[in-house]
Amino acid sequence: MKKAFLGGAVVISMTVGAVVSYASKPHDAVVQDTDGEAITLEAGHGSLGKWRFPDAVPAPADNAITAERVELGKKLFFDPRLSRDGNMSCASCHSPMFGWSDALPTARGFRSERLERATPTIFNTGYNPIQMWDGRKPTLEAQAMGPMEASSEMNMDLGRLFKWLNTNPGYRAEFARAYPGEAIDANTVSKAIATYERTIVSKNSPFDRWVAGDKSALTPQEVRGFAVFIDPNKGNCSVCHSGPNFTDNGFHNLGLPSWGDPNPDVGRFAQKAIGKMKGAFKTPTVREAAATAPYFHDGSAETLEQLVEHYNKGGVVKTNLSPNMKELNLTAEDKAALVAFMRSLSSPVTQVALPTLPN
């Protein structure tokens, strides 16, 4: 069943394979989503439960979230002395000013070297069971030391780093409070940074308030956009951007123009040599999309409108394309509603106070 909203009225047309019913307003609609489940587009309805986050961000048993660990991790995250030249921190690329990303098409590394992949936001990364565009790191702890170790990124001399941390009175005291009895080494540095990253959370957006029952949290256009997002006969977006964090943590080739380059980035295939993984990259969260442009692993879409148009065309390069990619034939109203919905996934801006670092 296909639908159009005309003021407060609803026009209905039938399409085989969709189960949609409407009352007099858009928020009364029932849409069969990409999981085949009937979703009632009504604030607070029980069918919206799979878009609710758990109360707490998961953490491993040996790295429970404590105030001391968060404080230490924050200092390490913002400290440029963890890089070889002493001028680049984790926050240089994952900046709160740019939605915990960097607003660049692709990242800049050691001495401003241009890297081939975009900087992903760290919003809600604590909920993800796998990390990095190509999934090469299984946990936040495993990921944390990566930029320091990479010669193309922070390029740190790790021997020098741990010698300095172990002889700095301020950091020694911080580590003793956060990880009493444990050495100051790659393990505790990784655990502290990962703990701080778990506090970077977005789950108080207008959409979340609507899911919780606030009828005024979303506009009719944004509700329509959500319907387009989850409808397999419309946007088909939630087939990959699923659950409360709007990601399946899977890998997909989206047919980006860069996949047609002479020597393209093969993505997940470098980690898992399976044919369908050639050119496939991890599904990013859609949360905070309004604050985290440009989009895709190669930064090739500058706006949400360009991103939607790429999906609407079913990709550009069709070689090894994900089976979830298809031409959508969305109307202008559908596309505008989809963009409006994605903008509704932004939580209120939280001011981040820079830490005072040990001297």
Short mmCIF file of the C-alpha atoms (twelve columns), coordinates in Angstrom:
data_MODEL
# 
_entry.id   MODEL 
# 
loop_
_atom_site.group_PDB 
_atom_site.id 
_atom_site.type_symbol 
_atom_site.label_atom_id 
_atom_site.label_alt_id 
_atom_site.label_comp_id 
_atom_site.label_asym_id 
_atom_site.label_seq_id 
_atom_site.Cartn_x 
_atom_site.Cartn_y 
_atom_site.Cartn_z 
_atom_site.pdbx_PDB_model_num 
ATOM 1   C CA . MET A 1   0.000  0.000   0.000   1 
ATOM 2   C CA . LYS A 2   1.411  3.402   -0.962  1 
ATOM 3   C CA . LYS A 3   0.342  6.603   0.689   1 
ATOM 4   C CA . ALA A 4   0.421  10.371  0.378   1 
ATOM 5   C CA . PHE A 5   -0.408 12.996  2.957   1 
ATOM 6   C CA . LEU A 6   -2.513 15.942  1.864   1 
ATOM 7   C CA . GLY A 7   -2.922 18.244  4.832   1 
ATOM 8   C CA . GLY A 8   -4.750 16.197  7.468   1 
ATOM 9   C CA . ALA A 9   -6.156 13.760  4.938   1 
ATOM 10  C CA . VAL A 10  -4.621 10.566  3.650   1 
ATOM 11  C CA . VAL A 11  -4.756 9.144   0.142   1 
ATOM 12  C CA . ILE A 12  -4.251 5.371   -0.041  1 
ATOM 13  C CA . SER A 13  -3.241 3.167   -2.952  1 
ATOM 14  C CA . MET A 14  -2.521 -0.554  -2.806  1 
ATOM 15  C CA . THR A 15  0.871  -2.170  -3.420  1 
ATOM 16  C CA . VAL A 16  1.338  -5.918  -3.131  1 
ATOM 17  C CA . GLY A 17  3.683  -6.906  -0.289  1 
ATOM 18  C CA . ALA A 18  3.057  -3.932  1.987   1 
ATOM 19  C CA . VAL A 19  0.664  -3.910  4.911   1 
ATOM 20  C CA . VAL A 20  -0.338 -0.357  5.675   1 
ATOM 21  C CA . SER A 21  -3.497 1.043   7.175   1 
ATOM 22  C CA . TYR A 22  -4.370 4.622   7.987   1 
ATOM 23  C CA . ALA A 23  -6.760 6.543   10.129  1 
ATOM 24  C CA . SER A 24  -7.298 10.250  9.609   1 
ATOM 25  C CA . LYS A 25  -3.797 11.453  10.483  1 
ATOM 26  C CA . PRO A 26  -0.271 10.382  9.469   1 
ATOM 27  C CA . HIS A 27  0.680  9.346   13.011  1 
ATOM 28  C CA . ASP A 28  -2.152 6.794   13.069  1 
ATOM 29  C CA . ALA A 29  -0.587 4.793   10.221  1 
ATOM 30  C CA . VAL A 30  0.572  1.198   10.482  1 
ATOM 31  C CA . VAL A 31  3.578  0.333   8.310   1 
ATOM 32  C CA . GLN A 32  5.101  -3.085  7.729   1 
ATOM 33  C CA . ASP A 33  8.813  -2.380  8.201   1 
ATOM 34  C CA . THR A 34  11.914 -4.008  6.740   1 
ATOM 35  C CA . ASP A 35  11.742 -6.723  9.445   1 
ATOM 36  C CA . GLY A 36  8.199  -7.564  8.368   1 
ATOM 37  C CA . GLU A 37  6.777  -6.182  11.610  1 
ATOM 38  C CA . ALA A 38  3.715  -3.948  11.822  1 
ATOM 39  C CA . ILE A 39  4.792  -0.578  13.234  1 
ATOM 40  C CA . THR A 40  2.155  1.845   14.440  1 
ATOM 41  C CA . LEU A 41  3.272  5.408   13.815  1 
ATOM 42  C CA . GLU A 42  1.882  6.728   17.059  1 
ATOM 43  C CA . ALA A 43  3.949  8.336   19.801  1 
ATOM 44  C CA . GLY A 44  4.775  5.867   22.559  1 
ATOM 45  C CA . HIS A 45  3.238  2.852   20.823  1 
ATOM 46  C CA . GLY A 46  4.588  -0.517  21.937  1 
ATOM 47  C CA . SER A 47  5.617  -1.471  18.400  1 
ATOM 48  C CA . LEU A 48  8.310  1.236   18.575  1 
ATOM 49  C CA . GLY A 49  10.158 -0.634  21.313  1 
ATOM 50  C CA . LYS A 50  13.036 -1.791  19.148  1 
ATOM 51  C CA . TRP A 51  14.132 1.822   18.766  1 
ATOM 52  C CA . ARG A 52  14.567 2.233   22.534  1 
ATOM 53  C CA . PHE A 53  18.114 2.135   23.916  1 
ATOM 54  C CA . PRO A 54  18.934 0.031   26.993  1 
ATOM 55  C CA . ASP A 55  19.336 2.099   30.149  1 
ATOM 56  C CA . ALA A 56  23.125 1.743   30.269  1 
ATOM 57  C CA . VAL A 57  25.909 1.620   27.694  1 
ATOM 58  C CA . PRO A 58  27.432 -1.885  27.774  1 
ATOM 59  C CA . ALA A 59  30.973 -2.213  29.137  1 
ATOM 60  C CA . PRO A 60  33.248 -5.243  29.642  1 
ATOM 61  C CA . ALA A 61  33.476 -6.779  33.102  1 
ATOM 62  C CA . ASP A 62  37.089 -5.697  33.536  1 
ATOM 63  C CA . ASN A 63  36.393 -2.098  32.539  1 
ATOM 64  C CA . ALA A 64  33.220 -0.976  34.271  1 
ATOM 65  C CA . ILE A 65  32.406 2.707   33.858  1 
ATOM 66  C CA . THR A 66  33.475 4.765   36.895  1 
ATOM 67  C CA . ALA A 67  33.891 8.505   37.401  1 
ATOM 68  C CA . GLU A 68  37.652 8.096   37.857  1 
ATOM 69  C CA . ARG A 69  38.031 6.183   34.608  1 
ATOM 70  C CA . VAL A 70  35.922 8.678   32.695  1 
ATOM 71  C CA . GLU A 71  38.009 11.566  34.042  1 
ATOM 72  C CA . LEU A 72  41.295 9.883   33.125  1 
ATOM 73  C CA . GLY A 73  40.007 8.827   29.710  1 
ATOM 74  C CA . LYS A 74  38.850 12.349  28.926  1 
ATOM 75  C CA . LYS A 75  42.290 13.772  29.713  1 
ATOM 76  C CA . LEU A 76  44.002 11.194  27.534  1 
ATOM 77  C CA . PHE A 77  41.461 11.780  24.742  1 
ATOM 78  C CA . PHE A 78  42.177 15.529  24.635  1 
ATOM 79  C CA . ASP A 79  45.932 15.377  25.311  1 
ATOM 80  C CA . PRO A 80  48.007 16.129  22.164  1 
ATOM 81  C CA . ARG A 81  51.141 14.838  23.886  1 
ATOM 82  C CA . LEU A 82  49.987 11.322  23.000  1 
ATOM 83  C CA . SER A 83  51.164 12.027  19.425  1 
ATOM 84  C CA . ARG A 84  54.738 12.070  18.105  1 
ATOM 85  C CA . ASP A 85  54.765 15.802  17.358  1 
ATOM 86  C CA . GLY A 86  52.781 16.685  20.479  1 
ATOM 87  C CA . ASN A 87  50.151 18.505  18.445  1 
ATOM 88  C CA . MET A 88  47.454 15.930  17.707  1 
ATOM 89  C CA . SER A 89  44.998 14.278  20.083  1 
ATOM 90  C CA . CYS A 90  42.093 11.895  19.639  1 
ATOM 91  C CA . ALA A 91  39.915 15.010  19.719  1 
ATOM 92  C CA . SER A 92  41.766 16.507  16.765  1 
ATOM 93  C CA . CYS A 93  39.754 14.197  14.519  1 
ATOM 94  C CA . HIS A 94  36.866 13.407  16.869  1 
ATOM 95  C CA . SER A 95  35.979 16.935  17.888  1 
ATOM 96  C CA . PRO A 96  32.820 17.831  19.836  1 
ATOM 97  C CA . MET A 97  32.650 20.955  17.666  1 
ATOM 98  C CA . PHE A 98  31.908 18.790  14.621  1 
ATOM 99  C CA . GLY A 99  29.657 16.100  16.049  1 
ATOM 100 C CA . TRP A 100 32.690 14.171  17.351  1 
ATOM 101 C CA . SER A 101 34.069 13.986  13.834  1 
ATOM 102 C CA . ASP A 102 36.097 16.550  11.832  1 
ATOM 103 C CA . ALA A 103 33.803 17.924  9.077   1 
ATOM 104 C CA . LEU A 104 36.326 16.843  6.409   1 
ATOM 105 C CA . PRO A 105 35.656 14.520  3.462   1 
ATOM 106 C CA . THR A 106 38.520 12.302  4.641   1 
ATOM 107 C CA . ALA A 107 40.689 12.517  7.746   1 
ATOM 108 C CA . ARG A 108 44.028 14.267  8.116   1 
ATOM 109 C CA . GLY A 109 46.809 12.386  9.855   1 
ATOM 110 C CA . PHE A 110 50.449 12.894  10.801  1 
ATOM 111 C CA . ARG A 111 51.639 16.281  9.557   1 
ATOM 112 C CA . SER A 112 48.260 16.787  7.857   1 
ATOM 113 C CA . GLU A 113 48.652 13.833  5.518   1 
ATOM 114 C CA . ARG A 114 45.342 13.205  3.781   1 
ATOM 115 C CA . LEU A 115 43.961 9.764   4.631   1 
ATOM 116 C CA . GLU A 116 41.640 7.790   2.378   1 
ATOM 117 C CA . ARG A 117 38.706 7.356   4.766   1 
ATOM 118 C CA . ALA A 118 36.406 9.764   6.565   1 
ATOM 119 C CA . THR A 119 36.493 10.168  10.334  1 
ATOM 120 C CA . PRO A 120 33.402 8.465   11.763  1 
ATOM 121 C CA . THR A 121 31.599 10.043  14.684  1 
ATOM 122 C CA . ILE A 122 32.070 8.393   18.068  1 
ATOM 123 C CA . PHE A 123 28.480 9.104   19.104  1 
ATOM 124 C CA . ASN A 124 27.043 5.871   20.562  1 
ATOM 125 C CA . THR A 125 30.037 3.802   19.490  1 
ATOM 126 C CA . GLY A 126 29.892 2.129   22.891  1 
ATOM 127 C CA . TYR A 127 26.785 0.294   21.701  1 
ATOM 128 C CA . ASN A 128 28.572 -1.208  18.697  1 
ATOM 129 C CA . PRO A 129 30.007 -4.752  18.867  1 
ATOM 130 C CA . ILE A 130 32.578 -4.024  16.151  1 
ATOM 131 C CA . GLN A 131 34.618 -0.926  15.315  1 
ATOM 132 C CA . MET A 132 36.193 0.881   12.342  1 
ATOM 133 C CA . TRP A 133 34.971 1.269   8.760   1 
ATOM 134 C CA . ASP A 134 36.385 -2.164  7.901   1 
ATOM 135 C CA . GLY A 135 35.588 -3.813  11.247  1 
ATOM 136 C CA . ARG A 136 39.202 -4.641  12.048  1 
ATOM 137 C CA . LYS A 137 38.812 -3.816  15.753  1 
ATOM 138 C CA . PRO A 138 36.321 -5.857  17.818  1 
ATOM 139 C CA . THR A 139 35.992 -3.487  20.808  1 
ATOM 140 C CA . LEU A 140 36.497 0.121   21.832  1 
ATOM 141 C CA . GLU A 141 39.439 -0.994  23.945  1 
ATOM 142 C CA . ALA A 142 41.055 -2.677  20.928  1 
ATOM 143 C CA . GLN A 143 40.476 0.436   18.832  1 
ATOM 144 C CA . ALA A 144 41.766 3.043   21.284  1 
ATOM 145 C CA . MET A 145 45.508 2.583   20.707  1 
ATOM 146 C CA . GLY A 146 45.129 2.265   16.930  1 
ATOM 147 C CA . PRO A 147 45.566 5.943   15.991  1 
ATOM 148 C CA . MET A 148 48.575 6.295   18.304  1 
ATOM 149 C CA . GLU A 149 50.209 3.229   16.772  1 
ATOM 150 C CA . ALA A 150 49.503 4.167   13.143  1 
ATOM 151 C CA . SER A 151 52.409 5.957   11.454  1 
ATOM 152 C CA . SER A 152 49.944 7.793   9.205   1 
ATOM 153 C CA . GLU A 153 47.918 9.118   12.137  1 
ATOM 154 C CA . MET A 154 49.292 10.114  15.560  1 
ATOM 155 C CA . ASN A 155 52.509 8.181   14.872  1 
ATOM 156 C CA . MET A 156 53.489 7.953   18.537  1 
ATOM 157 C CA . ASP A 157 56.613 6.287   19.879  1 
ATOM 158 C CA . LEU A 158 54.863 4.010   22.376  1 
ATOM 159 C CA . GLY A 159 58.003 3.402   24.420  1 
ATOM 160 C CA . ARG A 160 58.374 7.130   24.896  1 
ATOM 161 C CA . LEU A 161 54.671 7.479   25.658  1 
ATOM 162 C CA . PHE A 162 54.567 4.946   28.487  1 
ATOM 163 C CA . LYS A 163 57.856 6.193   29.954  1 
ATOM 164 C CA . TRP A 164 56.400 9.693   30.096  1 
ATOM 165 C CA . LEU A 165 53.051 8.589   31.579  1 
ATOM 166 C CA . ASN A 166 54.842 6.556   34.242  1 
ATOM 167 C CA . THR A 167 57.036 9.475   35.268  1 
ATOM 168 C CA . ASN A 168 54.354 12.169  35.191  1 
ATOM 169 C CA . PRO A 169 53.098 12.643  38.776  1 
ATOM 170 C CA . GLY A 170 49.689 13.891  37.677  1 
ATOM 171 C CA . TYR A 171 48.987 10.967  35.371  1 
ATOM 172 C CA . ARG A 172 50.414 8.474   37.846  1 
ATOM 173 C CA . ALA A 173 47.896 9.656   40.416  1 
ATOM 174 C CA . GLU A 174 45.065 9.557   37.869  1 
ATOM 175 C CA . PHE A 175 45.865 5.974   36.842  1 
ATOM 176 C CA . ALA A 176 46.170 4.891   40.494  1 
ATOM 177 C CA . ARG A 177 42.656 6.161   41.173  1 
ATOM 178 C CA . ALA A 178 41.152 4.728   37.988  1 
ATOM 179 C CA . TYR A 179 42.972 1.385   37.812  1 
ATOM 180 C CA . PRO A 180 44.500 0.706   41.239  1 
ATOM 181 C CA . GLY A 181 47.190 -1.939  41.168  1 
ATOM 182 C CA . GLU A 182 47.360 -2.030  37.368  1 
ATOM 183 C CA . ALA A 183 50.329 -0.971  35.264  1 
ATOM 184 C CA . ILE A 184 50.300 2.177   33.180  1 
ATOM 185 C CA . ASP A 185 50.515 0.580   29.770  1 
ATOM 186 C CA . ALA A 186 48.615 0.029   26.530  1 
ATOM 187 C CA . ASN A 187 45.962 -1.949  28.376  1 
ATOM 188 C CA . THR A 188 45.011 0.751   30.879  1 
ATOM 189 C CA . VAL A 189 45.412 3.616   28.404  1 
ATOM 190 C CA . SER A 190 43.042 1.800   26.037  1 
ATOM 191 C CA . LYS A 191 40.547 1.042   28.784  1 
ATOM 192 C CA . ALA A 192 40.483 4.651   29.998  1 
ATOM 193 C CA . ILE A 193 39.967 6.145   26.531  1 
ATOM 194 C CA . ALA A 194 37.278 3.558   25.745  1 
ATOM 195 C CA . THR A 195 35.493 4.401   28.995  1 
ATOM 196 C CA . TYR A 196 35.375 8.079   28.107  1 
ATOM 197 C CA . GLU A 197 34.130 7.282   24.599  1 
ATOM 198 C CA . ARG A 198 31.248 5.316   26.117  1 
ATOM 199 C CA . THR A 199 29.974 8.549   27.644  1 
ATOM 200 C CA . ILE A 200 29.564 10.180  24.205  1 
ATOM 201 C CA . VAL A 201 25.912 9.273   23.797  1 
ATOM 202 C CA . SER A 202 23.024 10.557  21.698  1 
ATOM 203 C CA . LYS A 203 19.642 9.206   22.770  1 
ATOM 204 C CA . ASN A 204 17.555 12.251  23.692  1 
ATOM 205 C CA . SER A 205 16.529 13.386  20.223  1 
ATOM 206 C CA . PRO A 206 13.022 14.456  19.200  1 
ATOM 207 C CA . PHE A 207 12.618 10.949  17.770  1 
ATOM 208 C CA . ASP A 208 13.511 9.381   21.133  1 
ATOM 209 C CA . ARG A 209 11.010 11.622  22.903  1 
ATOM 210 C CA . TRP A 210 8.357  10.642  20.343  1 
ATOM 211 C CA . VAL A 211 9.131  6.940   20.858  1 
ATOM 212 C CA . ALA A 212 8.760  7.564   24.598  1 
ATOM 213 C CA . GLY A 213 5.284  9.052   24.095  1 
ATOM 214 C CA . ASP A 214 5.681  12.789  23.429  1 
ATOM 215 C CA . LYS A 215 3.165  13.389  20.633  1 
ATOM 216 C CA . SER A 216 4.510  16.880  19.928  1 
ATOM 217 C CA . ALA A 217 8.163  15.806  19.575  1 
ATOM 218 C CA . LEU A 218 7.942  15.111  15.815  1 
ATOM 219 C CA . THR A 219 6.229  17.064  13.073  1 
ATOM 220 C CA . PRO A 220 3.915  15.265  10.614  1 
ATOM 221 C CA . GLN A 221 6.659  15.559  7.990   1 
ATOM 222 C CA . GLU A 222 9.196  13.898  10.313  1 
ATOM 223 C CA . VAL A 223 6.757  11.077  11.109  1 
ATOM 224 C CA . ARG A 224 6.233  10.600  7.391   1 
ATOM 225 C CA . GLY A 225 10.011 10.513  6.976   1 
ATOM 226 C CA . PHE A 226 10.258 7.759   9.577   1 
ATOM 227 C CA . ALA A 227 7.602  5.819   7.671   1 
ATOM 228 C CA . VAL A 228 9.626  6.209   4.456   1 
ATOM 229 C CA . PHE A 229 12.766 5.159   6.341   1 
ATOM 230 C CA . ILE A 230 11.334 1.845   7.588   1 
ATOM 231 C CA . ASP A 231 9.095  0.973   4.631   1 
ATOM 232 C CA . PRO A 232 10.750 -1.649  2.341   1 
ATOM 233 C CA . ASN A 233 8.684  -0.297  -0.553  1 
ATOM 234 C CA . LYS A 234 9.875  3.257   0.040   1 
ATOM 235 C CA . GLY A 235 13.263 4.145   1.550   1 
ATOM 236 C CA . ASN A 236 14.165 0.633   2.709   1 
ATOM 237 C CA . CYS A 237 16.716 2.360   4.979   1 
ATOM 238 C CA . SER A 238 16.167 0.315   8.127   1 
ATOM 239 C CA . VAL A 239 17.191 -2.884  6.346   1 
ATOM 240 C CA . CYS A 240 20.730 -1.732  7.286   1 
ATOM 241 C CA . HIS A 241 20.179 1.248   9.599   1 
ATOM 242 C CA . SER A 242 18.289 -0.743  12.192  1 
ATOM 243 C CA . GLY A 243 17.664 -0.733  15.935  1 
ATOM 244 C CA . PRO A 244 18.064 2.124   18.382  1 
ATOM 245 C CA . ASN A 245 21.498 3.053   17.038  1 
ATOM 246 C CA . PHE A 246 20.321 2.837   13.408  1 
ATOM 247 C CA . THR A 247 23.027 0.404   12.299  1 
ATOM 248 C CA . ASP A 248 23.181 -3.333  11.672  1 
ATOM 249 C CA . ASN A 249 26.960 -3.242  12.297  1 
ATOM 250 C CA . GLY A 250 27.242 -5.010  8.958   1 
ATOM 251 C CA . PHE A 251 29.218 -4.219  5.811   1 
ATOM 252 C CA . HIS A 252 27.801 -3.145  2.469   1 
ATOM 253 C CA . ASN A 253 29.025 -1.931  -0.904  1 
ATOM 254 C CA . LEU A 254 26.884 1.108   -1.691  1 
ATOM 255 C CA . GLY A 255 28.063 1.692   -5.240  1 
ATOM 256 C CA . LEU A 256 29.875 4.931   -4.443  1 
ATOM 257 C CA . PRO A 257 31.716 6.714   -7.281  1 
ATOM 258 C CA . SER A 258 35.068 5.940   -5.624  1 
ATOM 259 C CA . TRP A 259 34.380 2.219   -6.077  1 
ATOM 260 C CA . GLY A 260 34.946 2.827   -9.777  1 
ATOM 261 C CA . ASP A 261 38.493 4.192   -9.210  1 
ATOM 262 C CA . PRO A 262 41.376 2.211   -10.794 1 
ATOM 263 C CA . ASN A 263 42.582 1.082   -7.344  1 
ATOM 264 C CA . PRO A 264 39.569 1.391   -5.056  1 
ATOM 265 C CA . ASP A 265 39.549 0.918   -1.298  1 
ATOM 266 C CA . VAL A 266 38.330 -2.670  -0.867  1 
ATOM 267 C CA . GLY A 267 37.040 -2.065  2.669   1 
ATOM 268 C CA . ARG A 268 36.000 -5.145  4.633   1 
ATOM 269 C CA . PHE A 269 37.510 -7.444  2.009   1 
ATOM 270 C CA . ALA A 270 40.987 -6.639  3.387   1 
ATOM 271 C CA . GLN A 271 39.898 -8.223  6.687   1 
ATOM 272 C CA . LYS A 272 37.560 -10.927 5.371   1 
ATOM 273 C CA . ALA A 273 38.476 -12.094 1.861   1 
ATOM 274 C CA . ILE A 274 34.921 -12.887 0.837   1 
ATOM 275 C CA . GLY A 275 33.854 -11.728 -2.610  1 
ATOM 276 C CA . LYS A 276 30.745 -9.882  -1.500  1 
ATOM 277 C CA . MET A 277 32.854 -7.860  0.960   1 
ATOM 278 C CA . LYS A 278 34.793 -6.120  -1.815  1 
ATOM 279 C CA . GLY A 279 34.162 -2.417  -1.420  1 
ATOM 280 C CA . ALA A 280 31.923 -3.022  1.600   1 
ATOM 281 C CA . PHE A 281 32.098 -0.701  4.614   1 
ATOM 282 C CA . LYS A 282 30.489 -0.728  8.022   1 
ATOM 283 C CA . THR A 283 27.037 0.803   8.326   1 
ATOM 284 C CA . PRO A 284 27.372 4.053   10.286  1 
ATOM 285 C CA . THR A 285 24.765 5.285   12.711  1 
ATOM 286 C CA . VAL A 286 22.270 7.795   11.337  1 
ATOM 287 C CA . ARG A 287 22.057 9.496   14.710  1 
ATOM 288 C CA . GLU A 288 23.414 13.044  14.720  1 
ATOM 289 C CA . ALA A 289 23.594 12.925  10.928  1 
ATOM 290 C CA . ALA A 290 22.753 16.627  10.755  1 
ATOM 291 C CA . ALA A 291 25.993 17.405  12.642  1 
ATOM 292 C CA . THR A 292 28.339 14.931  10.984  1 
ATOM 293 C CA . ALA A 293 28.585 15.814  7.294   1 
ATOM 294 C CA . PRO A 294 30.170 14.880  4.906   1 
ATOM 295 C CA . TYR A 295 28.831 11.341  4.533   1 
ATOM 296 C CA . PHE A 296 30.001 7.864   3.476   1 
ATOM 297 C CA . HIS A 297 33.455 6.405   4.123   1 
ATOM 298 C CA . ASP A 298 34.910 8.544   1.333   1 
ATOM 299 C CA . GLY A 299 33.103 11.750  2.322   1 
ATOM 300 C CA . SER A 300 31.557 11.971  -1.145  1 
ATOM 301 C CA . ALA A 301 28.133 13.317  -0.086  1 
ATOM 302 C CA . GLU A 302 28.242 16.856  1.256   1 
ATOM 303 C CA . THR A 303 24.606 17.062  2.360   1 
ATOM 304 C CA . LEU A 304 21.810 14.810  3.537   1 
ATOM 305 C CA . GLU A 305 19.986 15.633  0.315   1 
ATOM 306 C CA . GLN A 306 22.918 14.296  -1.718  1 
ATOM 307 C CA . LEU A 307 23.065 11.205  0.475   1 
ATOM 308 C CA . VAL A 308 19.367 10.481  -0.081  1 
ATOM 309 C CA . GLU A 309 19.724 11.027  -3.820  1 
ATOM 310 C CA . HIS A 310 22.558 8.476   -3.962  1 
ATOM 311 C CA . TYR A 311 20.323 5.846   -2.395  1 
ATOM 312 C CA . ASN A 312 17.397 6.927   -4.545  1 
ATOM 313 C CA . LYS A 313 19.461 6.092   -7.642  1 
ATOM 314 C CA . GLY A 314 20.446 2.733   -6.192  1 
ATOM 315 C CA . GLY A 315 24.130 3.642   -6.213  1 
ATOM 316 C CA . VAL A 316 26.387 4.742   -9.056  1 
ATOM 317 C CA . VAL A 317 28.811 1.835   -9.615  1 
ATOM 318 C CA . LYS A 318 26.812 -1.383  -9.806  1 
ATOM 319 C CA . THR A 319 29.721 -3.850  -9.539  1 
ATOM 320 C CA . ASN A 320 29.504 -6.034  -6.408  1 
ATOM 321 C CA . LEU A 321 26.666 -3.858  -5.172  1 
ATOM 322 C CA . SER A 322 24.973 -4.791  -1.899  1 
ATOM 323 C CA . PRO A 323 21.709 -6.668  -2.523  1 
ATOM 324 C CA . ASN A 324 20.016 -4.130  -0.270  1 
ATOM 325 C CA . MET A 325 20.731 -1.359  -2.770  1 
ATOM 326 C CA . LYS A 326 17.991 -0.700  -5.307  1 
ATOM 327 C CA . GLU A 327 16.447 2.222   -7.134  1 
ATOM 328 C CA . LEU A 328 13.851 3.763   -4.838  1 
ATOM 329 C CA . ASN A 329 11.946 6.177   -7.082  1 
ATOM 330 C CA . LEU A 330 11.062 8.396   -4.139  1 
ATOM 331 C CA . THR A 331 8.963  11.474  -4.700  1 
ATOM 332 C CA . ALA A 332 10.294 14.929  -3.824  1 
ATOM 333 C CA . GLU A 333 8.001  14.894  -0.790  1 
ATOM 334 C CA . ASP A 334 9.349  11.511  0.302   1 
ATOM 335 C CA . LYS A 335 12.939 12.709  0.031   1 
ATOM 336 C CA . ALA A 336 12.261 15.920  1.935   1 
ATOM 337 C CA . ALA A 337 10.482 13.953  4.659   1 
ATOM 338 C CA . LEU A 338 13.368 11.495  4.879   1 
ATOM 339 C CA . VAL A 339 15.858 14.325  5.390   1 
ATOM 340 C CA . ALA A 340 13.580 15.912  7.993   1 
ATOM 341 C CA . PHE A 341 13.391 12.619  9.879   1 
ATOM 342 C CA . MET A 342 17.166 12.177  9.894   1 
ATOM 343 C CA . ARG A 343 17.518 15.685  11.280  1 
ATOM 344 C CA . SER A 344 15.142 14.698  14.085  1 
ATOM 345 C CA . LEU A 345 17.771 12.199  15.290  1 
ATOM 346 C CA . SER A 346 19.860 15.002  16.813  1 
ATOM 347 C CA . SER A 347 19.990 15.316  20.595  1 
ATOM 348 C CA . PRO A 348 20.367 18.706  22.320  1 
ATOM 349 C CA . VAL A 349 23.924 20.001  22.116  1 
ATOM 350 C CA . THR A 350 25.888 19.324  25.287  1 
ATOM 351 C CA . GLN A 351 28.687 21.704  26.148  1 
ATOM 352 C CA . VAL A 352 32.009 19.914  26.614  1 
ATOM 353 C CA . ALA A 353 34.437 21.470  29.074  1 
ATOM 354 C CA . LEU A 354 38.048 20.862  28.124  1 
ATOM 355 C CA . PRO A 355 39.984 19.059  30.851  1 
ATOM 356 C CA . THR A 356 42.946 20.497  32.710  1 
ATOM 357 C CA . LEU A 357 45.821 18.235  31.747  1 
ATOM 358 C CA . PRO A 358 48.629 17.060  34.058  1 
ATOM 359 C CA . ASN A 359 51.689 19.273  33.538  1 
# 
